[in-house]
């Protein structure tokens, strides 16, 4: 949920901290490596820190109920600049579960900040121990760099994990 003004839908759990971000890409860190939703980020972060795009005017997340809200992904840079490091949080609410993140999920972009991010897509496939078929595909992807493939892979894995968890939960 991203609105031009702060929402009060879950004000007992989280709220906008009053600041707005610039248009920037920040490094992110997985907080809860055992949570199924962020498993795709773990292998990707062994060699190079995954990134998250903060659209201009994104609202940093202030956690109101620290007992019920679980931070799954945070950013040290986000915390330093905007006094809130939460990137992706989750909490149970009523009969459901809320997953909330700063910025739009589908609008992610990357930056090649370090030597690893500038490497080839094939190097990313090697780093995450991808299958030989995937490694062969990435050899022909000379127009893609490590950072782009890392961002796409972690985003895809996040969606897959979310769907799998919901199907498992509701098929029991």
C-alpha positions as a Markdown table, in Angstrom:
| # | Residue | x | y | z |
|---|---|---|---|---|
| 1 | Unk | 0.0 | 0.0 | 0.0 |
| 2 | Unk | 1.5 | 3.3 | -1.1 |
| 3 | Unk | -0.5 | 6.5 | -0.9 |
| 4 | Unk | 0.3 | 10.2 | -1.4 |
| 5 | Unk | -0.8 | 10.7 | 2.2 |
| 6 | Unk | -0.2 | 8.3 | 5.2 |
| 7 | Unk | -2.7 | 5.5 | 5.6 |
| 8 | Unk | -4.1 | 4.6 | 9.0 |
| 9 | Unk | -5.3 | 1.1 | 8.1 |
| 10 | Unk | -2.7 | -0.6 | 10.4 |
| 11 | Unk | -1.9 | 2.3 | 12.7 |
| 12 | Unk | -1.6 | -0.1 | 15.8 |
| 13 | Unk | 1.2 | -1.9 | 14.0 |
| 14 | Unk | 3.0 | 0.4 | 11.6 |
| 15 | Unk | 2.9 | 4.0 | 10.4 |
| 16 | Unk | 4.7 | 6.5 | 8.2 |
| 17 | Unk | 7.6 | 8.1 | 10.2 |
| 18 | Unk | 6.9 | 11.5 | 8.7 |
| 19 | Unk | 9.9 | 11.6 | 6.3 |
| 20 | Unk | 10.0 | 11.0 | 2.6 |
| 21 | Unk | 12.8 | 9.4 | 0.7 |
| 22 | Unk | 14.7 | 10.6 | -2.4 |
| 23 | Unk | 14.9 | 8.6 | -5.6 |
| 24 | Unk | 17.7 | 6.2 | -4.7 |
| 25 | Unk | 18.8 | 2.6 | -4.5 |
| 26 | Unk | 19.9 | 1.2 | -1.1 |
| 27 | Unk | 21.6 | -2.0 | -0.1 |
| 28 | Unk | 19.4 | -4.4 | 2.0 |
| 29 | Unk | 20.0 | -7.0 | 4.6 |
| 30 | Unk | 17.9 | -10.0 | 5.5 |
| 31 | Unk | 17.0 | -9.9 | 9.2 |
| 32 | Unk | 15.1 | -13.2 | 9.6 |
| 33 | Unk | 16.9 | -15.9 | 7.5 |
| 34 | Unk | 14.4 | -18.5 | 8.7 |
| 35 | Unk | 11.4 | -16.8 | 7.2 |
| 36 | Unk | 10.2 | -18.4 | 4.1 |
| 37 | Unk | 9.4 | -15.1 | 2.4 |
| 38 | Unk | 13.0 | -13.9 | 2.2 |
| 39 | Unk | 14.8 | -17.2 | 1.4 |
| 40 | Unk | 15.5 | -16.0 | -2.2 |
| 41 | Unk | 17.5 | -13.1 | -0.8 |
| 42 | Unk | 19.8 | -15.2 | 1.2 |
| 43 | Unk | 21.8 | -17.0 | -1.5 |
| 44 | Unk | 21.8 | -13.8 | -3.5 |
| 45 | Unk | 23.4 | -11.9 | -0.7 |
| 46 | Unk | 26.4 | -14.2 | -0.2 |
| 47 | Unk | 28.5 | -12.4 | -2.8 |
| 48 | Unk | 26.9 | -9.0 | -3.3 |
| 49 | Unk | 24.4 | -7.1 | -1.2 |
| 50 | Unk | 20.9 | -7.1 | -2.8 |
| 51 | Unk | 19.4 | -3.7 | -3.6 |
| 52 | Unk | 16.0 | -2.0 | -3.1 |
| 53 | Unk | 14.8 | 1.0 | -5.1 |
| 54 | Unk | 13.2 | 3.8 | -3.0 |
| 55 | Unk | 11.0 | 5.8 | -5.3 |
| 56 | Unk | 11.1 | 9.6 | -4.6 |
| 57 | Unk | 8.6 | 10.3 | -1.9 |
| 58 | Unk | 8.5 | 6.8 | -0.4 |
| 59 | Unk | 7.4 | 6.7 | 3.2 |
| 60 | Unk | 9.8 | 5.1 | 5.7 |
| 61 | Unk | 8.0 | 2.6 | 8.0 |
| 62 | Unk | 7.8 | 3.3 | 11.7 |
| 63 | Unk | 7.1 | 0.2 | 13.7 |
| 64 | Unk | 4.5 | 0.9 | 16.4 |
| 65 | Unk | 4.0 | -2.7 | 17.8 |
| 66 | Unk | 7.5 | -4.1 | 18.1 |
| 67 | Unk | 6.1 | -7.3 | 19.6 |
| 68 | Unk | 3.9 | -8.2 | 16.7 |
| 69 | Unk | 5.6 | -6.7 | 13.7 |
| 70 | Unk | 8.5 | -8.7 | 12.3 |
| 71 | Unk | 11.1 | -6.9 | 10.2 |
| 72 | Unk | 12.3 | -9.3 | 7.4 |
| 73 | Unk | 14.5 | -7.0 | 5.4 |
| 74 | Unk | 16.2 | -3.8 | 6.5 |
| 75 | Unk | 18.6 | -1.3 | 5.1 |
| 76 | Unk | 21.4 | 0.3 | 7.1 |
| 77 | Unk | 21.5 | 3.2 | 4.7 |
| 78 | Unk | 17.8 | 3.8 | 5.0 |
| 79 | Unk | 18.1 | 3.8 | 8.8 |
| 80 | Unk | 20.9 | 6.3 | 8.7 |
| 81 | Unk | 19.3 | 8.7 | 6.3 |
| 82 | Unk | 15.6 | 8.4 | 7.4 |
| 83 | Unk | 15.7 | 7.1 | 11.0 |
| 84 | Unk | 13.9 | 3.9 | 10.0 |
| 85 | Unk | 15.6 | 0.9 | 8.5 |
| 86 | Unk | 12.6 | -1.3 | 7.8 |
| 87 | Unk | 12.2 | -2.3 | 4.1 |
| 88 | Unk | 9.8 | -5.2 | 4.4 |
| 89 | Unk | 7.7 | -6.1 | 7.4 |
| 90 | Unk | 5.0 | -8.6 | 8.2 |
| 91 | Unk | 2.4 | -9.1 | 10.9 |
| 92 | Unk | -0.7 | -11.1 | 11.6 |
| 93 | Unk | -3.9 | -9.1 | 11.6 |
| 94 | Unk | -7.3 | -10.6 | 12.2 |
| 95 | Unk | -7.5 | -13.9 | 10.3 |
| 96 | Unk | -4.8 | -12.9 | 7.8 |
| 97 | Unk | -1.3 | -11.7 | 7.5 |
| 98 | Unk | 0.0 | -8.4 | 6.2 |
| 99 | Unk | 3.2 | -8.0 | 4.2 |
| 100 | Unk | 4.2 | -4.3 | 3.9 |
| 101 | Unk | 7.2 | -2.8 | 2.1 |
| 102 | Unk | 8.6 | 0.6 | 1.5 |
| 103 | Unk | 8.2 | 1.6 | -2.2 |
| 104 | Unk | 6.5 | -0.4 | -4.9 |
| 105 | Unk | 7.6 | -4.0 | -5.3 |
| 106 | Unk | 7.1 | -4.2 | -9.0 |
| 107 | Unk | 9.1 | -1.1 | -9.7 |
| 108 | Unk | 12.5 | -2.2 | -8.7 |
| 109 | Unk | 15.7 | -1.1 | -10.5 |
| 110 | Unk | 19.4 | -1.7 | -9.8 |
| 111 | Unk | 22.6 | 0.2 | -9.8 |
| 112 | Unk | 26.1 | -1.2 | -10.4 |
| 113 | Unk | 27.8 | 0.2 | -7.3 |
| 114 | Unk | 30.6 | -2.3 | -7.0 |
| 115 | Unk | 32.7 | -4.6 | -9.1 |
| 116 | Unk | 30.5 | -7.6 | -8.3 |
| 117 | Unk | 27.3 | -5.8 | -9.4 |
| 118 | Unk | 29.0 | -5.0 | -12.7 |
| 119 | Unk | 29.9 | -8.6 | -13.4 |
| 120 | Unk | 28.0 | -10.8 | -15.9 |
| 121 | Unk | 24.7 | -12.5 | -15.5 |
| 122 | Unk | 26.7 | -15.8 | -15.8 |
| 123 | Unk | 28.7 | -14.9 | -12.7 |
| 124 | Unk | 25.5 | -14.5 | -10.8 |
| 125 | Unk | 24.3 | -17.9 | -11.9 |
| 126 | Unk | 27.6 | -19.4 | -10.8 |
| 127 | Unk | 27.5 | -17.6 | -7.4 |
| 128 | Unk | 24.0 | -19.0 | -6.6 |
| 129 | Unk | 24.9 | -22.5 | -7.9 |
| 130 | Unk | 22.3 | -22.4 | -10.6 |
| 131 | Unk | 21.7 | -25.4 | -12.9 |
| 132 | Unk | 23.8 | -25.9 | -16.0 |
| 133 | Unk | 20.8 | -25.0 | -18.1 |
| 134 | Unk | 20.5 | -21.6 | -16.4 |
| 135 | Unk | 24.2 | -21.0 | -16.7 |
| 136 | Unk | 24.0 | -21.7 | -20.4 |
| 137 | Unk | 21.2 | -19.2 | -20.7 |
| 138 | Unk | 23.1 | -16.5 | -18.9 |
| 139 | Unk | 26.1 | -16.9 | -21.2 |
| 140 | Unk | 24.0 | -15.5 | -24.0 |
| 141 | Unk | 22.7 | -12.6 | -21.9 |
| 142 | Unk | 25.5 | -10.2 | -22.5 |
| 143 | Unk | 23.1 | -7.3 | -22.2 |
| 144 | Unk | 22.4 | -8.2 | -18.5 |
| 145 | Unk | 24.7 | -7.6 | -15.5 |
| 146 | Unk | 24.9 | -9.3 | -12.2 |
| 147 | Unk | 22.8 | -6.6 | -10.4 |
| 148 | Unk | 19.9 | -6.8 | -12.8 |
| 149 | Unk | 19.8 | -10.6 | -12.6 |
| 150 | Unk | 20.1 | -10.6 | -8.8 |
| 151 | Unk | 17.2 | -8.1 | -8.5 |
| 152 | Unk | 15.0 | -10.2 | -10.9 |
| 153 | Unk | 15.9 | -13.4 | -9.2 |
| 154 | Unk | 15.2 | -12.3 | -5.7 |
| 155 | Unk | 11.9 | -10.6 | -6.7 |
| 156 | Unk | 10.7 | -13.7 | -8.5 |
| 157 | Unk | 11.7 | -15.9 | -5.5 |
| 158 | Unk | 9.9 | -13.6 | -3.1 |
| 159 | Unk | 6.6 | -13.9 | -5.2 |
| 160 | Unk | 7.0 | -17.7 | -5.5 |
| 161 | Unk | 7.6 | -18.0 | -1.7 |
| 162 | Unk | 4.6 | -15.9 | -0.9 |
| 163 | Unk | 2.3 | -18.0 | -3.2 |
| 164 | Unk | 3.7 | -21.3 | -2.0 |
| 165 | Unk | 3.2 | -20.3 | 1.7 |
| 166 | Unk | -0.4 | -19.2 | 1.0 |
| 167 | Unk | -1.3 | -22.4 | -0.9 |
| 168 | Unk | 0.2 | -24.5 | 1.8 |
| 169 | Unk | -1.6 | -22.6 | 4.6 |
| 170 | Unk | -5.0 | -22.7 | 2.9 |
| 171 | Unk | -4.8 | -26.3 | 1.7 |
| 172 | Unk | -4.3 | -27.7 | 5.2 |
